[in-house]
Amino acid sequence: MGTDGVPRLAPKARLQWDEVRGRHVLLYPEGLVTLNETGVAILQLCDGTRSVGGIVTALGERYGVAGINQDVAAFLDGLAAKGLVTWGS
């Protein structure tokens, strides 16, 4: 989607801490996706107001990293392909 799209979790998806697995998961009616710390950080910023560029900037400031635009966009595009992230403008 690039850096202009505004991602948010799809209505059917929910980010939740899973006590059994001891990690965050993205729950949806057909199953779940286990997430690493980076995935959780990205999804927590998908509030429907930040663009991908805004998410990248926030992550860069939080973790002191640069050059992650394509990685973040690819992660979100992958979840969007599964219907777990939707795009606004």
Contacts in CASP RR format, 6 or more apart in sequence:
PFRMAT RR
TARGET T0000
AUTHOR 0000-0000-0000
METHOD contacts of the structure
MODEL  1
MGTDGVPRLAPKARLQWDEVRGRHVLLYPEGLVTLNETGVAILQLCDGTR
SVGGIVTALGERYGVAGINQDVAAFLDGLAAKGLVTWGS
1 7 0 8 1.000
1 52 0 8 1.000
1 73 0 8 1.000
1 76 0 8 1.000
1 77 0 8 1.000
1 80 0 8 1.000
1 87 0 8 1.000
2 52 0 8 1.000
2 69 0 8 1.000
2 73 0 8 1.000
3 51 0 8 1.000
3 52 0 8 1.000
3 53 0 8 1.000
3 54 0 8 1.000
3 56 0 8 1.000
3 69 0 8 1.000
3 73 0 8 1.000
4 51 0 8 1.000
4 52 0 8 1.000
4 53 0 8 1.000
4 89 0 8 1.000
5 51 0 8 1.000
5 52 0 8 1.000
5 87 0 8 1.000
5 88 0 8 1.000
5 89 0 8 1.000
6 48 0 8 1.000
6 49 0 8 1.000
6 50 0 8 1.000
6 51 0 8 1.000
6 52 0 8 1.000
6 87 0 8 1.000
6 88 0 8 1.000
6 89 0 8 1.000
7 46 0 8 1.000
7 48 0 8 1.000
7 52 0 8 1.000
7 55 0 8 1.000
7 76 0 8 1.000
7 80 0 8 1.000
7 85 0 8 1.000
7 86 0 8 1.000
7 87 0 8 1.000
7 88 0 8 1.000
8 46 0 8 1.000
8 47 0 8 1.000
8 48 0 8 1.000
8 85 0 8 1.000
8 86 0 8 1.000
8 88 0 8 1.000
9 15 0 8 1.000
9 26 0 8 1.000
9 43 0 8 1.000
9 46 0 8 1.000
9 84 0 8 1.000
9 85 0 8 1.000
9 86 0 8 1.000
10 28 0 8 1.000
10 83 0 8 1.000
10 84 0 8 1.000
10 85 0 8 1.000
10 86 0 8 1.000
12 28 0 8 1.000
12 29 0 8 1.000
12 83 0 8 1.000
12 84 0 8 1.000
13 26 0 8 1.000
13 27 0 8 1.000
13 28 0 8 1.000
13 83 0 8 1.000
13 84 0 8 1.000
13 85 0 8 1.000
14 26 0 8 1.000
14 27 0 8 1.000
14 28 0 8 1.000
15 24 0 8 1.000
15 25 0 8 1.000
15 26 0 8 1.000
15 27 0 8 1.000
15 35 0 8 1.000
15 40 0 8 1.000
15 43 0 8 1.000
15 44 0 8 1.000
16 24 0 8 1.000
16 25 0 8 1.000
16 26 0 8 1.000
16 27 0 8 1.000
17 23 0 8 1.000
17 24 0 8 1.000
17 25 0 8 1.000
18 24 0 8 1.000
18 25 0 8 1.000
18 32 0 8 1.000
18 34 0 8 1.000
21 34 0 8 1.000
23 34 0 8 1.000
23 35 0 8 1.000
23 36 0 8 1.000
24 34 0 8 1.000
24 35 0 8 1.000
24 40 0 8 1.000
25 32 0 8 1.000
25 33 0 8 1.000
25 34 0 8 1.000
25 35 0 8 1.000
26 32 0 8 1.000
26 33 0 8 1.000
26 35 0 8 1.000
26 43 0 8 1.000
26 79 0 8 1.000
26 84 0 8 1.000
28 84 0 8 1.000
33 79 0 8 1.000
33 82 0 8 1.000
33 84 0 8 1.000
35 43 0 8 1.000
39 75 0 8 1.000
41 59 0 8 1.000
41 62 0 8 1.000
41 63 0 8 1.000
42 55 0 8 1.000
42 59 0 8 1.000
42 72 0 8 1.000
42 75 0 8 1.000
42 76 0 8 1.000
45 54 0 8 1.000
45 55 0 8 1.000
45 58 0 8 1.000
45 59 0 8 1.000
46 55 0 8 1.000
46 76 0 8 1.000
46 85 0 8 1.000
48 88 0 8 1.000
50 58 0 8 1.000
52 69 0 8 1.000
52 72 0 8 1.000
52 73 0 8 1.000
52 76 0 8 1.000
53 69 0 8 1.000
53 72 0 8 1.000
55 72 0 8 1.000
56 67 0 8 1.000
56 68 0 8 1.000
56 69 0 8 1.000
56 72 0 8 1.000
59 65 0 8 1.000
59 68 0 8 1.000
59 72 0 8 1.000
60 66 0 8 1.000
60 68 0 8 1.000
76 85 0 8 1.000
78 85 0 8 1.000
79 85 0 8 1.000
80 86 0 8 1.000
80 87 0 8 1.000
END
